[in-house]
């Protein structure tokens, strides 16, 4: 696999991470949160092709049938939850604080959802006998950089969106979930 092909693969796989980071960054993008999300998205994007390569073609074909639905379902659930949370009429004092999507199960779910296609890509990488570790490193680094860019852009858009930032972030996740089902 040539360098240009590796970069295109990393760009394609990193677009989901960028889109999700845009929505998360619109709600909150403190430096620690940017690092945490970028680290996890990059780590999952690095690891999933390795896992896909290890699982082999037979298991990936079985999982591959449900990959889009699983990732889409996770993003739909998180997006709907964000939109519904933002539409509450009388939030309590604790609920005025935005939920940190870069912690706990939300972080794991988003990391998995944005890296599911990389699982299938791992099988393809094994078939073309690519330099697996080098290619995975480029994919992971690309996803991390695109996550940082998405969160910073989301933070920049947040003042224009104001208190509807969480609803916008949720809408981005819902749109991404829909796109996954259509592709």
Order of alpha helices (4+ residues) and beta strands (2+ residues): alpha-alpha-alpha-alpha-alpha
